[in-house]
């Protein structure tokens, strides 16, 4: 009975969430602030984007799991 109400897209949501977290961590590990060609604003934007990817990915995985 419990399998009849199971969400078939749960593994997909968890997978995409984990992928976003890994992309965010890889971006931070790649030190986007170390490159000086784009300016300080671009470096801050890349850092914030990486943190946002981690937050959104963790939220998506948590929401899909619930």
C-alpha positions in Angstrom: 0.0 0.0 0.0 2.8 2.4 0.8 4.4 1.8 -2.6 1.3 2.9 -4.4 1.7 6.4 -3.0 5.4 6.6 -3.4 6.8 9.5 -5.5 8.5 8.1 -8.6 10.5 11.3 -9.0 12.1 11.3 -5.6 15.4 9.8 -6.8 15.6 12.4 -9.6 15.1 15.3 -7.1 17.7 13.9 -4.7 20.1 13.3 -7.6 19.8 16.8 -8.9 20.1 18.2 -5.4 23.4 16.3 -4.8 24.6 17.4 -8.2 24.0 21.1 -7.4 25.8 20.7 -4.1 28.8 19.1 -5.8 28.9 21.8 -8.4 28.9 24.5 -5.8 31.7 22.8 -3.8 33.7 22.3 -7.0 33.3 26.0 -7.8 34.4 27.1 -4.4 37.4 24.6 -4.5 38.3 26.1 -7.9 38.9 29.4 -6.1 37.0 31.8 -8.4 38.4 34.7 -6.5 41.9 33.9 -7.5 41.5 35.1 -11.1 41.9 38.9 -11.5 40.7 39.2 -15.1 37.0 39.8 -14.3 37.2 42.3 -11.4 36.1 42.1 -7.8 32.4 42.2 -8.6 32.6 39.1 -10.8 34.6 37.2 -8.2 32.1 38.0 -5.5 29.3 37.0 -7.8 30.9 33.7 -8.5 31.4 33.0 -4.9 27.8 33.9 -4.0 26.5 31.8 -6.9 28.5 28.8 -5.6 27.0 29.2 -2.2 23.6 29.6 -3.6 24.0 26.4 -5.7 24.9 24.6 -2.5 21.9 26.0 -0.6 19.4 25.3 -3.5 20.8 21.8 -4.0 20.6 20.9 -0.3 17.0 22.3 -0.2 16.0 20.4 -3.2 17.4 17.1 -1.9 15.7 17.7 1.5 12.4 18.6 -0.1 12.5 15.6 -2.5 13.3 13.3 0.5 10.4 14.6 2.6 
